[in-house]
Amino acid sequence: MNLDFSAEDHAFRLDVRRFLEANLPSDLAAKVTNNQRLTRDDFISWQDILARRNWYAIGWPKAFGGPGLTPTQRYLFEQEYGALPCPHPCQFGIAMAGPVIYSFGSKEQQNRFLPRILGNKDFWCQGYSEPGAGSDLAALRTAAARDGDHYVVNGQKIWTTWANWADWMFCLVKTDTTVKPQEGISFLLIDMRSPGITVRPIRTLDGDAEFNEVFFDNVRVPVDNLVGAEGKGWTYAKFLLEFERFSMSGSARAKRMLRELKVLAATAPSVSPVIEDRLARLAIELLALEYMELRLLSRMNAGENPGPEASKLKIRGTEVAQEITRLRLDLTGPDSLPFDAAFLDGEGDAPFGRGTAGGAVAAYLNQRKLTIWGGSNEVQRMILARQVLGLG
Ligand SMILES: Cc1cc2nc3c(=O)[nH]c(=O)nc-3n(C[C@H](O)[C@H](O)[C@H](O)COP(=O)(O)OP(=O)(O)OC[C@H]3O[C@@H](n4cnc5c(N)ncnc54)[C@H](O)[C@@H]3O)c2cc1C
């Protein structure tokens, strides 16, 4: 794609490429390429490498210790990052809790939490969804009742990714049941070591246990951990989701995976015209996705927020990513099997199969989640219909 980047932007891009090439450990790169499971230590050690160069919280402004990248530099960073098999960094601290705290938190909260997030000292999780409150998040029921200088939290969260690893949770709770649902929600920071918290794993289709149920039984949370004003949590939650969706396109990662598919196709004994057609369609869709991303980027360069149009990136990016994992199975056929849990956990070699076929089934199963989390794609379509197209 022929883009008009400045000489400074080109130099930045080269700097990022050289840094990542020199610092990405080969064992981590192999795990990502083979769709093997990453441990908490894998994430921590990789994020430490990024944090030392101040390229962990890449979206943060200089005022809060971040690198202060322009939207264009951030885009270029993500392009270079996705071009290599780098572990996808855990987003809950750097892309969610952090921006909410520096935008709406008190000075004390900023001083306490931001340096630790920036330095990769704490692992965060997101406590939004509950049984009965997923797409309809305002229906959440986890209650926080004021008791002196504490809130007492009771209730349950579900699908909480990495709650089993987390030091902290940013959590939506009900602090008032007498007003409109959206107006009674508050944004609390909860220490996951607090007495009364129970975390139970939920197995995903690929056998992993990356997400959990979290139960709160009279958990005492200091009032100091309330972000912003009581009852304004809905505003902060929505602010955060727009940014979450903008970063969900994953176009650079998809380009790398498409390149891998093309290599697999080129080395296959035969490839049907149907597969060739699907490869070509994917390449076209990826190009369209990238243009969409760049259009939003130029708006952000002009100082605008991503807005409801970020939903387009979420929809197309996740559909493309799922089609890539599906096509990989169709390309490698029986070589993608068997499903070997030991291999996924990094023990032993790929069971059999051509090149990177190992882990393909696990990736296919795992990526089903993409069109559900971060707000399901059906709900994103409703957002586009209402807020962008002005329908109904
Ligand atoms: C792998 C994974 C990790 C997750 N991690 C987290 C996490 O860390 N923290 C967290 O808080 N949550 C997390 N979630 C939860 C996720 O945000 C919810 O699953 C999602 O918001 C959908 O909610 P739900 O599962 O309750 O489905 P429901 O809301 O019950 O939806 C069921 C179906 O109905 C459709 N639907 C619902 N409402 C509408 C509507 N208005 N219009 C059209 N269709 C509609 C949905 O698209 C879906 O197909 C995770 C989910 C997954 C799969």
PDBQT file of the ligand as one rigid body, heavy atoms in Angstrom, charges set to zero:
ROOT
HETATM    1  C1  LIG A 401     -13.099 -16.187  25.040  1.00  0.00    +0.000 C 
HETATM    2  C2  LIG A 401     -13.905 -15.143  25.727  1.00  0.00    +0.000 A 
HETATM    3  C3  LIG A 401     -13.302 -14.317  26.652  1.00  0.00    +0.000 A 
HETATM    4  C4  LIG A 401     -14.047 -13.362  27.319  1.00  0.00    +0.000 A 
HETATM    5  N1  LIG A 401     -13.401 -12.576  28.244  1.00  0.00    +0.000 NA
HETATM    6  C5  LIG A 401     -14.128 -11.694  28.974  1.00  0.00    +0.000 A 
HETATM    7  C6  LIG A 401     -13.497 -10.947  30.021  1.00  0.00    +0.000 A 
HETATM    8  O1  LIG A 401     -12.291 -11.049  30.263  1.00  0.00    +0.000 OA
HETATM    9  N2  LIG A 401     -14.264 -10.132  30.762  1.00  0.00    +0.000 N 
HETATM   10  C7  LIG A 401     -15.605  -9.961  30.535  1.00  0.00    +0.000 A 
HETATM   11  O2  LIG A 401     -16.218  -9.182  31.236  1.00  0.00    +0.000 OA
HETATM   12  N3  LIG A 401     -16.226 -10.665  29.548  1.00  0.00    +0.000 NA
HETATM   13  C8  LIG A 401     -15.521 -11.528  28.767  1.00  0.00    +0.000 A 
HETATM   14  N4  LIG A 401     -16.141 -12.256  27.783  1.00  0.00    +0.000 N 
HETATM   15  C9  LIG A 401     -17.587 -12.155  27.646  1.00  0.00    +0.000 C 
HETATM   16  C10 LIG A 401     -18.084 -11.476  26.390  1.00  0.00    +0.000 C 
HETATM   17  O3  LIG A 401     -17.904 -10.085  26.456  1.00  0.00    +0.000 OA
HETATM   18  C11 LIG A 401     -19.570 -11.876  26.239  1.00  0.00    +0.000 C 
HETATM   19  O4  LIG A 401     -19.571 -13.277  25.941  1.00  0.00    +0.000 OA
HETATM   20  C12 LIG A 401     -20.248 -11.128  25.139  1.00  0.00    +0.000 C 
HETATM   21  O5  LIG A 401     -20.449  -9.787  25.513  1.00  0.00    +0.000 OA
HETATM   22  C13 LIG A 401     -21.621 -11.762  24.785  1.00  0.00    +0.000 C 
HETATM   23  O6  LIG A 401     -22.402 -11.948  25.922  1.00  0.00    +0.000 OA
HETATM   24  P1  LIG A 401     -23.063 -13.346  26.296  1.00  0.00    +0.000 P 
HETATM   25  O7  LIG A 401     -22.020 -14.401  26.179  1.00  0.00    +0.000 OA
HETATM   26  O8  LIG A 401     -23.771 -13.187  27.586  1.00  0.00    +0.000 OA
HETATM   27  O9  LIG A 401     -24.115 -13.632  25.129  1.00  0.00    +0.000 OA
HETATM   28  P2  LIG A 401     -25.571 -13.024  25.011  1.00  0.00    +0.000 P 
HETATM   29  O10 LIG A 401     -25.526 -11.564  25.273  1.00  0.00    +0.000 OA
HETATM   30  O11 LIG A 401     -26.505 -13.844  25.801  1.00  0.00    +0.000 OA
HETATM   31  O12 LIG A 401     -25.853 -13.247  23.464  1.00  0.00    +0.000 OA
HETATM   32  C14 LIG A 401     -26.256 -14.506  22.930  1.00  0.00    +0.000 C 
HETATM   33  C15 LIG A 401     -26.460 -14.348  21.434  1.00  0.00    +0.000 C 
HETATM   34  O13 LIG A 401     -27.492 -13.371  21.165  1.00  0.00    +0.000 OA
HETATM   35  C16 LIG A 401     -27.003 -12.345  20.320  1.00  0.00    +0.000 C 
HETATM   36  N5  LIG A 401     -27.563 -11.036  20.737  1.00  0.00    +0.000 N 
HETATM   37  C17 LIG A 401     -27.645 -10.589  22.016  1.00  0.00    +0.000 A 
HETATM   38  N6  LIG A 401     -28.201  -9.343  22.029  1.00  0.00    +0.000 NA
HETATM   39  C18 LIG A 401     -28.434  -9.005  20.736  1.00  0.00    +0.000 A 
HETATM   40  C19 LIG A 401     -28.980  -7.845  20.108  1.00  0.00    +0.000 A 
HETATM   41  N7  LIG A 401     -29.374  -6.791  20.801  1.00  0.00    +0.000 N 
HETATM   42  N8  LIG A 401     -29.065  -7.862  18.771  1.00  0.00    +0.000 NA
HETATM   43  C20 LIG A 401     -28.657  -8.916  18.041  1.00  0.00    +0.000 A 
HETATM   44  N9  LIG A 401     -28.137 -10.063  18.577  1.00  0.00    +0.000 NA
HETATM   45  C21 LIG A 401     -28.029 -10.092  19.919  1.00  0.00    +0.000 A 
HETATM   46  C22 LIG A 401     -25.490 -12.351  20.522  1.00  0.00    +0.000 C 
HETATM   47  O14 LIG A 401     -24.823 -11.870  19.385  1.00  0.00    +0.000 OA
HETATM   48  C23 LIG A 401     -25.213 -13.847  20.711  1.00  0.00    +0.000 C 
HETATM   49  O15 LIG A 401     -25.120 -14.479  19.469  1.00  0.00    +0.000 OA
HETATM   50  C24 LIG A 401     -15.429 -13.199  27.063  1.00  0.00    +0.000 A 
HETATM   51  C25 LIG A 401     -16.043 -14.016  26.123  1.00  0.00    +0.000 A 
HETATM   52  C26 LIG A 401     -15.297 -14.982  25.445  1.00  0.00    +0.000 A 
HETATM   53  C27 LIG A 401     -15.990 -15.855  24.438  1.00  0.00    +0.000 C 
ENDROOT
TORSDOF 0
